[in-house]
């Protein structure tokens, strides 16, 4: 979800194509993927998923200045190790999107084999 959310926010078409099939394999539904841009209003996401997307959105939109309420809700539902991993992943994929877009990295053809969970 982290990679997909960063990709949605910053135009990561390459990353979306690469990671959406994995997200489906790992338990997200097609409806959730489709509704992720509207996650705040959507009934399709649980408390943990909402906290994750709220944190990712805040981290990127506020350049790391995540408000206490957002961070506290995230920290209530995720372990310290998960918080570090999600934070690093968010920053990495933000940078990755900048590079793949700038370098005009071509997307894999439809039907290319995705990785695994």
The first five atom37 places (N, CA, C, CB, O) and aatype in JSON, in Angstrom:
{
  "aatype": [20, 20, 20, 20, 20, 20, 20, 20, 20, 20, 20, 20, 20, 20, 20, 20, 20, 20, 20, 20, 20, 20, 20, 20, 20, 20, 20, 20, 20, 20, 20, 20, 20, 20, 20, 20, 20, 20, 20, 20, 20, 20, 20, 20, 20, 20, 20, 20, 20, 20, 20, 20, 20, 20, 20, 20, 20, 20, 20, 20, 20, 20, 20, 20, 20, 20, 20, 20, 20, 20, 20, 20, 20, 20, 20, 20, 20, 20, 20, 20, 20, 20, 20, 20, 20, 20, 20, 20, 20, 20, 20, 20, 20, 20, 20, 20, 20, 20, 20, 20, 20, 20, 20, 20, 20, 20, 20, 20, 20, 20, 20, 20, 20, 20, 20, 20, 20],
  "atom_mask": [
    [1, 1, 1, 1, 1],
    [1, 1, 1, 1, 1],
    [1, 1, 1, 1, 1],
    [1, 1, 1, 1, 1],
    [1, 1, 1, 1, 1],
    [1, 1, 1, 1, 1],
    [1, 1, 1, 1, 1],
    [1, 1, 1, 1, 1],
    [1, 1, 1, 1, 1],
    [1, 1, 1, 1, 1],
    [1, 1, 1, 1, 1],
    [1, 1, 1, 1, 1],
    [1, 1, 1, 1, 1],
    [1, 1, 1, 1, 1],
    [1, 1, 1, 1, 1],
    [1, 1, 1, 1, 1],
    [1, 1, 1, 1, 1],
    [1, 1, 1, 1, 1],
    [1, 1, 1, 1, 1],
    [1, 1, 1, 1, 1],
    [1, 1, 1, 1, 1],
    [1, 1, 1, 1, 1],
    [1, 1, 1, 1, 1],
    [1, 1, 1, 1, 1],
    [1, 1, 1, 1, 1],
    [1, 1, 1, 1, 1],
    [1, 1, 1, 1, 1],
    [1, 1, 1, 1, 1],
    [1, 1, 1, 1, 1],
    [1, 1, 1, 1, 1],
    [1, 1, 1, 1, 1],
    [1, 1, 1, 1, 1],
    [1, 1, 1, 1, 1],
    [1, 1, 1, 1, 1],
    [1, 1, 1, 1, 1],
    [1, 1, 1, 1, 1],
    [1, 1, 1, 1, 1],
    [1, 1, 1, 1, 1],
    [1, 1, 1, 1, 1],
    [1, 1, 1, 1, 1],
    [1, 1, 1, 1, 1],
    [1, 1, 1, 1, 1],
    [1, 1, 1, 1, 1],
    [1, 1, 1, 1, 1],
    [1, 1, 1, 1, 1],
    [1, 1, 1, 1, 1],
    [1, 1, 1, 1, 1],
    [1, 1, 1, 1, 1],
    [1, 1, 1, 1, 1],
    [1, 1, 1, 1, 1],
    [1, 1, 1, 1, 1],
    [1, 1, 1, 1, 1],
    [1, 1, 1, 1, 1],
    [1, 1, 1, 1, 1],
    [1, 1, 1, 1, 1],
    [1, 1, 1, 1, 1],
    [1, 1, 1, 1, 1],
    [1, 1, 1, 1, 1],
    [1, 1, 1, 1, 1],
    [1, 1, 1, 1, 1],
    [1, 1, 1, 1, 1],
    [1, 1, 1, 1, 1],
    [1, 1, 1, 1, 1],
    [1, 1, 1, 1, 1],
    [1, 1, 1, 1, 1],
    [1, 1, 1, 1, 1],
    [1, 1, 1, 1, 1],
    [1, 1, 1, 1, 1],
    [1, 1, 1, 1, 1],
    [1, 1, 1, 1, 1],
    [1, 1, 1, 1, 1],
    [1, 1, 1, 1, 1],
    [1, 1, 1, 1, 1],
    [1, 1, 1, 1, 1],
    [1, 1, 1, 1, 1],
    [1, 1, 1, 1, 1],
    [1, 1, 1, 1, 1],
    [1, 1, 1, 1, 1],
    [1, 1, 1, 1, 1],
    [1, 1, 1, 1, 1],
    [1, 1, 1, 1, 1],
    [1, 1, 1, 1, 1],
    [1, 1, 1, 1, 1],
    [1, 1, 1, 1, 1],
    [1, 1, 1, 1, 1],
    [1, 1, 1, 1, 1],
    [1, 1, 1, 1, 1],
    [1, 1, 1, 1, 1],
    [1, 1, 1, 1, 1],
    [1, 1, 1, 1, 1],
    [1, 1, 1, 1, 1],
    [1, 1, 1, 1, 1],
    [1, 1, 1, 1, 1],
    [1, 1, 1, 1, 1],
    [1, 1, 1, 1, 1],
    [1, 1, 1, 1, 1],
    [1, 1, 1, 1, 1],
    [1, 1, 1, 1, 1],
    [1, 1, 1, 1, 1],
    [1, 1, 1, 1, 1],
    [1, 1, 1, 1, 1],
    [1, 1, 1, 1, 1],
    [1, 1, 1, 1, 1],
    [1, 1, 1, 1, 1],
    [1, 1, 1, 1, 1],
    [1, 1, 1, 1, 1],
    [1, 1, 1, 1, 1],
    [1, 1, 1, 1, 1],
    [1, 1, 1, 1, 1],
    [1, 1, 1, 1, 1],
    [1, 1, 1, 1, 1],
    [1, 1, 1, 1, 1],
    [1, 1, 1, 1, 1],
    [1, 1, 1, 1, 1],
    [1, 1, 1, 1, 1],
    [1, 1, 1, 1, 1],
    [1, 1, 1, 1, 1]
  ],
  "atom_positions": [
    [[0.82, -1.2, 0.0], [0.0, 0.0, 0.0], [0.86, 1.26, 0.0], [-0.93, 0.0, 1.2], [0.52, 2.25, -0.64]],
    [[1.96, 1.22, 0.71], [2.84, 2.39, 0.77], [3.32, 2.77, -0.62], [4.03, 2.12, 1.7], [3.23, 3.93, -1.02]],
    [[3.84, 1.8, -1.34], [4.37, 2.08, -2.68], [3.27, 2.6, -3.6], [5.01, 0.81, -3.28], [3.48, 3.55, -4.35]],
    [[2.11, 1.98, -3.53], [1.01, 2.4, -4.39], [0.55, 3.82, -4.05], [-0.16, 1.43, -4.27], [0.25, 4.61, -4.95]],
    [[0.48, 4.12, -2.77], [0.03, 5.47, -2.38], [1.02, 6.53, -2.83], [-0.18, 5.55, -0.85], [0.63, 7.57, -3.36]],
    [[2.31, 6.28, -2.63], [3.33, 7.23, -3.09], [3.21, 7.39, -4.61], [4.76, 6.75, -2.7], [3.31, 8.51, -5.13]],
    [[3.01, 6.29, -5.3], [2.9, 6.32, -6.76], [1.7, 7.14, -7.21], [2.79, 4.91, -7.31], [1.79, 7.89, -8.18]],
    [[0.59, 7.01, -6.51], [-0.6, 7.78, -6.86], [-0.37, 9.27, -6.64], [-1.8, 7.31, -6.04], [-0.79, 10.09, -7.45]],
    [[0.28, 9.61, -5.56], [0.48, 11.02, -5.23], [1.46, 11.71, -6.17], [0.97, 11.14, -3.82], [1.36, 12.91, -6.4]],
    [[2.42, 10.94, -6.72], [3.49, 11.57, -7.49], [3.64, 11.04, -8.91], [4.78, 11.4, -6.78], [4.71, 11.14, -9.5]],
    [[2.58, 10.47, -9.46], [2.6, 10.08, -10.86], [3.56, 8.97, -11.19], [2.93, 11.25, -11.68], [4.22, 9.0, -12.23]],
    [[3.65, 7.99, -10.33], [4.55, 6.86, -10.55], [3.88, 5.75, -11.35], [5.04, 6.31, -9.23], [3.56, 4.7, -10.8]],
    [[3.67, 5.98, -12.64], [3.0, 4.98, -13.48], [3.79, 3.68, -13.53], [2.8, 5.52, -14.91], [3.22, 2.6, -13.45]],
    [[5.11, 3.78, -13.65], [5.95, 2.59, -13.68], [5.76, 1.78, -12.39], [7.44, 2.98, -13.86], [5.58, 0.56, -12.43]],
    [[5.81, 2.47, -11.26], [5.68, 1.78, -9.96], [4.29, 1.18, -9.79], [5.97, 2.76, -8.82], [4.16, 0.08, -9.24]],
    [[3.26, 1.88, -10.25], [1.9, 1.33, -10.15], [1.79, 0.03, -10.95], [0.86, 2.36, -10.66], [1.26, -0.97, -10.47]],
    [[2.28, 0.06, -12.17], [2.19, -1.14, -13.02], [2.98, -2.29, -12.4], [2.72, -0.84, -14.44], [2.54, -3.44, -12.45]],
    [[4.12, -1.99, -11.82], [4.96, -3.03, -11.22], [4.34, -3.6, -9.93], [6.34, -2.48, -10.93], [4.45, -4.8, -9.68]],
    [[3.71, -2.75, -9.13], [3.31, -3.16, -7.78], [1.83, -3.47, -7.59], [3.7, -2.12, -6.83], [1.47, -4.14, -6.63]],
    [[0.97, -3.0, -8.48], [-0.46, -3.31, -8.33], [-0.73, -4.81, -8.37], [-1.27, -2.61, -9.42], [-1.51, -5.29, -7.55]],
    [[-0.13, -5.58, -9.28], [-0.37, -7.03, -9.26], [0.09, -7.69, -7.95], [0.35, -7.68, -10.44], [-0.54, -8.62, -7.46]],
    [[1.18, -7.2, -7.4], [1.65, -7.73, -6.11], [0.67, -7.41, -4.99], [3.03, -7.16, -5.77], [0.4, -8.25, -4.13]],
    [[0.14, -6.2, -5.01], [-0.84, -5.81, -3.98], [-2.05, -6.73, -4.03], [-1.27, -4.34, -4.18], [-2.57, -7.12, -2.99]],
    [[-2.49, -7.06, -5.22], [-3.63, -7.98, -5.36], [-3.28, -9.37, -4.84], [-4.09, -8.06, -6.83], [-4.09, -10.01, -4.18]],
    [[-2.08, -9.83, -5.14], [-1.64, -11.14, -4.64], [-1.55, -11.15, -3.11], [-0.27, -11.5, -5.23], [-1.76, -12.19, -2.48]],
    [[-1.23, -10.01, -2.54], [-1.01, -9.92, -1.1], [-2.26, -9.56, -0.3], [0.05, -8.9, -0.82], [-2.18, -9.36, 0.91]],
    [[-3.42, -9.49, -0.98], [-4.67, -9.34, -0.23], [-5.49, -8.09, -0.48], [-4.37, -9.39, 1.15], [-6.65, -8.04, -0.07]],
    [[-4.93, -7.07, -1.13], [-5.78, -5.92, -1.46], [-6.73, -6.33, -2.58], [-4.92, -4.69, -1.88], [-6.43, -7.2, -3.4]],
    [[-7.87, -5.69, -2.61], [-8.84, -6.0, -3.65], [-8.73, -4.97, -4.77], [-10.29, -6.02, -3.08], [-8.17, -3.89, -4.59]],
    [[-9.25, -5.33, -5.92], [-9.29, -4.4, -7.06], [-10.07, -3.14, -6.67], [-9.92, -5.07, -8.32], [-9.69, -2.03, -7.03]],
    [[-11.16, -3.32, -5.94], [-11.96, -2.18, -5.49], [-11.14, -1.25, -4.59], [-13.22, -2.67, -4.74], [-11.25, -0.03, -4.71]],
    [[-10.32, -1.81, -3.71], [-9.47, -0.98, -2.86], [-8.44, -0.21, -3.69], [-8.76, -1.84, -1.82], [-8.22, 0.98, -3.47]],
    [[-7.82, -0.9, -4.65], [-6.86, -0.21, -5.51], [-7.52, 0.95, -6.25], [-6.25, -1.19, -6.53], [-6.97, 2.05, -6.33]],
    [[-8.71, 0.69, -6.77], [-9.43, 1.73, -7.51], [-9.85, 2.89, -6.62], [-10.66, 1.13, -8.18], [-9.91, 4.03, -7.08]],
    [[-10.14, 2.61, -5.36], [-10.66, 3.64, -4.45], [-9.57, 4.28, -3.59], [-11.72, 3.04, -3.55], [-9.87, 5.17, -2.78]],
    [[-8.33, 3.85, -3.74], [-7.25, 4.38, -2.92], [-7.1, 5.9, -3.04], [-5.96, 3.71, -3.3], [-6.8, 6.54, -2.03]],
    [[-7.29, 6.51, -4.22], [-7.2, 7.97, -4.26], [-8.23, 8.66, -3.37], [-7.36, 8.45, -5.69], [-8.03, 9.81, -2.96]],
    [[-9.32, 7.98, -3.06], [-10.4, 8.54, -2.22], [-10.48, 7.82, -0.87], [-11.75, 8.44, -2.95], [-11.57, 7.68, -0.31]],
    [[-9.35, 7.37, -0.36], [-9.35, 6.53, 0.83], [-10.03, 7.19, 2.03], [-7.94, 6.17, 1.18], [-10.61, 6.49, 2.86]],
    [[-9.95, 8.48, 2.14], [-10.55, 9.16, 3.32], [-12.07, 8.98, 3.38], [-10.2, 10.66, 3.3], [-12.64, 8.88, 4.46]],
    [[-12.71, 8.95, 2.22], [-14.17, 8.8, 2.17], [-14.61, 7.36, 1.96], [-14.73, 9.67, 1.07], [-15.79, 7.05, 2.15]],
    [[-13.71, 6.5, 1.58], [-14.05, 5.13, 1.2], [-14.3, 4.24, 2.42], [-12.95, 4.54, 0.36], [-13.57, 4.31, 3.41]],
    [[-15.33, 3.4, 2.36], [-15.57, 2.43, 3.43], [-14.74, 1.15, 3.26], [-17.05, 2.08, 3.49], [-14.88, 0.22, 4.05]],
    [[-13.89, 1.09, 2.24], [-13.19, -0.14, 1.9], [-11.9, -0.38, 2.69], [-12.86, -0.14, 0.45], [-11.29, -1.45, 2.57]],
    [[-11.48, 0.58, 3.49], [-10.21, 0.46, 4.18], [-10.41, 0.37, 5.69], [-9.3, 1.64, 3.84], [-11.26, 1.06, 6.26]],
    [[-9.61, -0.47, 6.32], [-9.7, -0.62, 7.77], [-8.87, 0.45, 8.48], [-9.24, -2.04, 8.21], [-8.21, 1.27, 7.83]],
    [[-8.91, 0.43, 9.79], [-8.24, 1.44, 10.62], [-6.74, 1.49, 10.35], [-8.5, 1.15, 12.09], [-6.16, 2.58, 10.25]],
    [[-6.13, 0.36, 10.25], [-4.68, 0.27, 10.03], [-4.31, 0.81, 8.64], [-4.2, -1.21, 10.17], [-3.34, 1.56, 8.5]],
    [[-5.07, 0.45, 7.64], [-4.82, 0.95, 6.28], [-4.98, 2.46, 6.22], [-5.76, 0.27, 5.27], [-4.2, 3.15, 5.56]],
    [[-5.99, 2.97, 6.9], [-6.21, 4.43, 6.92], [-5.06, 5.15, 7.63], [-7.54, 4.75, 7.62], [-4.61, 6.21, 7.18]],
    [[-4.59, 4.58, 8.72], [-3.48, 5.2, 9.44], [-2.22, 5.21, 8.57], [-3.2, 4.46, 10.76], [-1.48, 6.2, 8.56]],
    [[-1.98, 4.14, 7.85], [-0.82, 4.06, 6.97], [-0.91, 5.12, 5.87], [-0.7, 2.66, 6.35], [0.05, 5.86, 5.65]],
    [[-2.03, 5.2, 5.19], [-2.16, 6.17, 4.1], [-2.14, 7.6, 4.63], [-3.45, 5.92, 3.32], [-1.61, 8.49, 3.97]],
    [[-2.72, 7.82, 5.8], [-2.66, 9.15, 6.4], [-1.24, 9.58, 6.71], [-3.49, 9.2, 7.66], [-0.87, 10.73, 6.5]],
    [[-0.45, 8.64, 7.21], [0.95, 8.92, 7.51], [1.74, 9.19, 6.23], [1.58, 7.75, 8.29], [2.49, 10.17, 6.15]],
    [[1.58, 8.32, 5.24], [2.3, 8.5, 3.96], [1.92, 9.84, 3.33], [1.97, 7.34, 2.99], [2.79, 10.59, 2.9]],
    [[0.63, 10.14, 3.29], [0.19, 11.42, 2.72], [0.82, 12.59, 3.47], [-1.35, 11.53, 2.76], [1.35, 13.51, 2.85]],
    [[0.76, 12.55, 4.79], [1.29, 13.65, 5.59], [2.8, 13.77, 5.43], [0.92, 13.46, 7.06], [3.33, 14.88, 5.32]],
    [[3.48, 12.63, 5.43], [4.93, 12.66, 5.3], [5.35, 13.35, 4.0], [5.49, 11.23, 5.35], [6.28, 14.15, 3.99]],
    [[4.67, 13.04, 2.92], [5.05, 13.59, 1.62], [4.52, 15.01, 1.42], [4.54, 12.7, 0.51], [5.24, 15.88, 0.93]],
    [[3.28, 15.23, 1.78], [2.69, 16.55, 1.55], [3.28, 17.63, 2.46], [1.19, 16.47, 1.76], [3.32, 18.8, 2.09]],
    [[3.73, 17.22, 3.63], [4.26, 18.19, 4.6], [5.78, 18.1, 4.72], [3.63, 17.97, 5.97], [6.37, 18.63, 5.67]],
    [[6.4, 17.43, 3.74], [7.87, 17.29, 3.7], [8.43, 16.78, 5.02], [8.52, 18.63, 3.35], [9.43, 17.29, 5.52]],
    [[7.79, 15.77, 5.56], [8.26, 15.13, 6.78], [7.7, 15.7, 8.06], [9.7, 15.2, 6.82], [7.87, 15.1, 9.12]],
    [[7.04, 16.84, 8.0], [6.5, 17.48, 9.2], [5.12, 16.9, 9.52], [6.42, 19.02, 9.02], [4.11, 17.59, 9.43]],
    [[5.1, 15.62, 9.9], [3.85, 14.93, 10.19], [3.28, 15.46, 11.52], [4.07, 13.38, 10.27], [3.99, 15.53, 12.52]],
    [[2.03, 15.82, 11.5], [1.39, 16.34, 12.71], [1.32, 15.25, 13.78], [-0.02, 16.87, 12.4], [1.26, 14.06, 13.47]],
    [[1.32, 15.68, 15.03], [1.31, 14.75, 16.15], [0.13, 13.78, 16.1], [1.29, 15.51, 17.45], [0.31, 12.59, 16.33]],
    [[-1.05, 14.28, 15.82], [-2.24, 13.42, 15.8], [-2.11, 12.32, 14.76], [-3.51, 14.26, 15.53], [-2.47, 11.17, 15.01]],
    [[-1.59, 12.66, 13.59], [-1.4, 11.67, 12.53], [-0.35, 10.65, 12.95], [-0.98, 12.35, 11.2], [-0.55, 9.44, 12.81]],
    [[0.76, 11.13, 13.47], [1.83, 10.22, 13.9], [1.36, 9.33, 15.06], [3.07, 11.02, 14.33], [1.63, 8.12, 15.06]],
    [[0.68, 9.9, 16.02], [0.24, 9.12, 17.18], [-0.72, 8.01, 16.79], [-0.42, 10.04, 18.2], [-0.65, 6.9, 17.33]],
    [[-1.62, 8.29, 15.86], [-2.54, 7.25, 15.38], [-1.78, 6.16, 14.65], [-3.62, 7.86, 14.46], [-2.05, 4.98, 14.83]],
    [[-0.83, 6.55, 13.84], [0.01, 5.6, 13.11], [0.81, 4.75, 14.1], [0.97, 6.34, 12.14], [0.87, 3.53, 13.97]],
    [[1.42, 5.39, 15.1], [2.24, 4.68, 16.08], [1.41, 3.76, 16.98], [2.99, 5.68, 16.94], [1.93, 2.79, 17.52]],
    [[0.14, 4.07, 17.13], [-0.73, 3.2, 17.93], [-0.95, 1.85, 17.23], [-2.1, 3.89, 18.18], [-1.17, 0.83, 17.88]],
    [[-0.9, 1.85, 15.91], [-1.25, 0.66, 15.13], [-0.06, -0.06, 14.5], [-2.21, 1.04, 14.06], [-0.21, -1.17, 13.98]],
    [[1.12, 0.56, 14.54], [2.31, -0.03, 13.94], [3.45, -0.06, 14.95], [2.73, 0.75, 12.68], [3.56, 0.82, 15.8]],
    [[4.28, -1.08, 14.84], [5.43, -1.21, 15.73], [6.51, -0.19, 15.34], [6.0, -2.65, 15.7], [6.49, 0.32, 14.22]],
    [[7.44, 0.09, 16.25], [8.54, 0.99, 15.89], [9.3, 0.53, 14.64], [9.5, 1.12, 17.05], [9.66, 1.35, 13.8]],
    [[9.54, -0.75, 14.52], [10.23, -1.26, 13.34], [9.41, -1.03, 12.07], [10.54, -2.75, 13.51], [9.96, -0.64, 11.04]],
    [[8.11, -1.28, 12.14], [7.25, -1.04, 10.97], [7.24, 0.44, 10.59], [5.82, -1.51, 11.26], [7.23, 0.78, 9.41]],
    [[7.24, 1.31, 11.6], [7.24, 2.74, 11.35], [8.51, 3.15, 10.58], [7.14, 3.53, 12.67], [8.44, 3.89, 9.6]],
    [[9.64, 2.65, 11.03], [10.9, 2.96, 10.34], [10.87, 2.41, 8.92], [12.1, 2.39, 11.11], [11.24, 3.11, 7.98]],
    [[10.43, 1.17, 8.76], [10.41, 0.55, 7.43], [9.48, 1.3, 6.48], [9.99, -0.91, 7.53], [9.83, 1.52, 5.32]],
    [[8.3, 1.68, 6.94], [7.34, 2.41, 6.1], [7.88, 3.79, 5.76], [5.98, 2.53, 6.81], [7.72, 4.26, 4.63]],
    [[8.53, 4.45, 6.72], [9.1, 5.77, 6.48], [10.2, 5.7, 5.43], [9.64, 6.37, 7.78], [10.25, 6.52, 4.51]],
    [[11.09, 4.72, 5.56], [12.18, 4.55, 4.59], [11.61, 4.2, 3.22], [13.17, 3.44, 5.06], [12.05, 4.73, 2.2]],
    [[10.64, 3.3, 3.19], [10.02, 2.9, 1.93], [9.34, 4.08, 1.24], [8.99, 1.78, 2.16], [9.44, 4.24, 0.02]],
    [[8.67, 4.91, 2.01], [8.03, 6.1, 1.45], [9.06, 7.01, 0.81], [7.26, 6.86, 2.54], [8.88, 7.46, -0.33]],
    [[10.13, 7.3, 1.51], [11.18, 8.16, 0.96], [11.86, 7.53, -0.24], [12.21, 8.46, 2.03], [12.15, 8.22, -1.22]],
    [[12.11, 6.25, -0.18], [12.77, 5.56, -1.3], [11.91, 5.63, -2.55], [13.06, 4.11, -0.93], [12.41, 5.95, -3.63]],
    [[10.63, 5.32, -2.41], [9.79, 5.29, -3.6], [9.46, 6.69, -4.12], [8.51, 4.56, -3.31], [9.22, 6.85, -5.32]],
    [[9.45, 7.68, -3.28], [9.34, 9.05, -3.77], [10.53, 9.35, -4.68], [9.27, 10.08, -2.59], [10.37, 9.86, -5.79]],
    [[11.72, 9.03, -4.21], [12.94, 9.23, -5.0], [12.92, 8.35, -6.25], [14.18, 8.92, -4.15], [13.31, 8.81, -7.33]],
    [[12.49, 7.13, -6.12], [12.43, 6.22, -7.26], [11.52, 6.77, -8.37], [11.93, 4.84, -6.81], [11.85, 6.68, -9.55]],
    [[10.4, 7.33, -7.98], [9.48, 7.92, -8.96], [10.13, 9.1, -9.67], [8.16, 8.37, -8.27], [10.0, 9.24, -10.88]],
    [[10.84, 9.94, -8.93], [11.55, 11.04, -9.57], [12.52, 10.51, -10.62], [12.3, 11.89, -8.52], [12.6, 11.05, -11.72]],
    [[13.25, 9.46, -10.28], [14.24, 8.91, -11.22], [13.59, 8.21, -12.41], [15.15, 7.94, -10.5], [13.99, 8.44, -13.55]],
    [[12.6, 7.35, -12.16], [12.0, 6.62, -13.29], [11.3, 7.58, -14.24], [11.01, 5.57, -12.78], [11.31, 7.36, -15.45]],
    [[10.7, 8.62, -13.71], [10.05, 9.62, -14.58], [11.1, 10.42, -15.35], [9.16, 10.56, -13.75], [10.96, 10.61, -16.56]],
    [[12.14, 10.9, -14.67], [13.16, 11.72, -15.32], [13.92, 10.92, -16.38], [14.15, 12.26, -14.28], [14.25, 11.45, -17.45]],
    [[14.19, 9.66, -16.09], [14.96, 8.82, -17.02], [14.09, 8.14, -18.08], [15.72, 7.77, -16.26], [14.59, 7.44, -18.96]],
    [[12.77, 8.37, -17.97], [11.82, 7.79, -18.93], [11.95, 6.27, -19.0], [12.04, 8.4, -20.32], [11.99, 5.68, -20.08]],
    [[12.0, 5.67, -17.83], [12.09, 4.21, -17.73], [10.83, 3.6, -18.31], [12.3, 3.75, -16.26], [9.73, 3.98, -17.92]],
    [[10.99, 2.68, -19.23], [9.84, 2.04, -19.87], [9.21, 1.02, -18.94], [10.26, 1.38, -21.18], [9.89, 0.35, -18.16]],
    [[7.91, 0.92, -19.03], [7.15, -0.02, -18.22], [7.23, -1.41, -18.83], [5.68, 0.42, -18.09], [7.4, -1.58, -20.04]],
    [[7.11, -2.41, -17.96], [7.04, -3.79, -18.46], [5.76, -3.95, -19.28], [7.07, -4.83, -17.27], [4.77, -3.27, -19.02]],
    [[5.79, -4.84, -20.26], [4.57, -5.06, -21.04], [3.47, -5.66, -20.18], [4.85, -5.97, -22.24], [3.76, -6.34, -19.19]],
    [[2.21, -5.44, -20.55], [1.11, -6.06, -19.79], [1.3, -7.57, -19.73], [-0.26, -5.73, -20.44], [1.69, -8.21, -20.7]],
    [[1.02, -8.12, -18.56], [1.12, -9.55, -18.39], [2.49, -10.04, -17.97], [0.74, -10.22, -19.63], [2.68, -11.24, -17.76]],
    [[3.46, -9.12, -17.83], [4.79, -9.53, -17.37], [4.65, -10.09, -15.95], [5.81, -8.34, -17.41], [3.83, -9.6, -15.16]],
    [[5.43, -11.08, -15.63], [5.31, -11.75, -14.35], [5.7, -10.82, -13.2], [6.18, -13.01, -14.33], [6.81, -10.29, -13.18]],
    [[4.8, -10.62, -12.23], [5.14, -9.82, -11.06], [5.98, -10.65, -10.1], [3.86, -9.31, -10.35], [6.17, -11.85, -10.3]],
    [[6.49, -10.02, -9.07], [7.22, -10.73, -8.03], [6.26, -11.51, -7.14], [8.05, -9.75, -7.19], [5.16, -11.88, -7.57]],
    [[6.66, -11.75, -5.92], [5.82, -12.48, -4.98], [5.76, -11.72, -3.65], [6.35, -13.92, -4.76], [6.57, -10.84, -3.38]],
    [[4.78, -12.09, -2.84], [4.63, -11.49, -1.5], [5.78, -11.92, -0.63], [3.28, -11.89, -0.85], [5.85, -11.53, 0.54]]
  ]
}
